[in-house]
Amino acid sequence: MTSITQAPRRAESTDIDLIEMFRFVCKQSFMIGGVSLAFGLAGLAYALLTTPEYRVSTSLRPAAINELDALNRTQIYELPTDKALIRVGAALDSYDVRLGYFLANPDLFGPFLHGGQTQEQAFEEFNQGSLNLVLPDARKKLDLLSAYIGLEMTYAKGVQGAEILNGFVKYAIDHEREEIAADLKVIVSNSLKELHEKLNASRAAYHANKESLIAELLEKDGLKQAQLVDELKALRGQLKARRADRIAQLDEAISIARSLGLKKPSTPSSMADASESGSNIIRTEVSNREVPLYFMGTDALEAERSVLRQRTSDDFTDPRVAQIGRELQLLKNNRTVEALKARENEDVFLKDIHELRAEINRLNKLDLNVERLNLVSIDQLASEPRKPVWPKKSLLVLSGLVLGGVIGVALALARFFVRRRQGVR
């Protein structure tokens, strides 16, 4: 019976009285306020003792189309405005470009050297902790209105942040201008080299064609000359044989004329008249046959034979001999070959080189001032901020008070449970 009545009382003693607990916590308000105030003061002290950090930013947008028109009109280097912006952004994010700017401006980056750091260590701290490249959301469709590149720099008090950031943007743009100028120089040099090689190839082809033409003309003249010499030789042999044949005919005719007693030129009819001198006959000689040669008489025949035997050349007997001599004389000098060899400025005779010369002249006179190219448009220059981004005093103090209040309430609750347990025992 006794054990049964005591069990409910012990159970009731273990129940938590929320009202009692609330009253107890309220009685500890001074302790809670003290803890909260202590944490608030700690947050304020941290805010006052922490070195302030500032942040500056700048943004770049694509340049106007007319800014890069002169470069794109060179027809050897094409750089759209969006590509130029990406190129400058890559330079801003480049390790080498950042290091070059850091080393080139030791006066600006002096505050980063502390605690015995080397330049490399100071640069690593600056590169990883201070600079941040801001890009548009890749998931969004970009156009000229939304395309931009931002650059932020966080720095401690005493650093000329705005000057460093603006100087770095200018340094990156100048670096890209130098790269474009170097690329343009190489491209122009290679283009000129290629054009000169084409021009030299055209000259070599011209000289080869000229030599081939000269050889062809000389060969043709030599062949014609040889043919004419052969023809002249054959013709002279023919004329000599004809003269020999004539002499043989004359010898035969002289022999016949002597046997007939014909010394003077005669005809068959005259010989008949002489044999029939007593008759009254009138003869009419009608004949289509050639009168035999012996009727010329020995005197005429021997005279002709003597002349033929004394003849040293038969060239005058055929007009073709003189014609061949004339042709051979003309073949001694080929005026076309002489004109080809006498050419001084042979470039004027080259074909399809006018465009090459015009392009070479254009590239040689290409004068593009790359330093005046506006690769990007600086939409916003960095300016010195009016207040630091860290620490935020009000936020730290408020956070300290809230944290202190939570800890104070927790301590009050702990005391409540400790006292309650002691009271139950």
Summary of the structure (lengths in Angstrom):
residues: 425
radius of gyration: 62.3
end to end distance: 22.8
largest distance: 222.0
contacts: 1086
relative contact order: 0.17
helix: 68%
strand: 7%
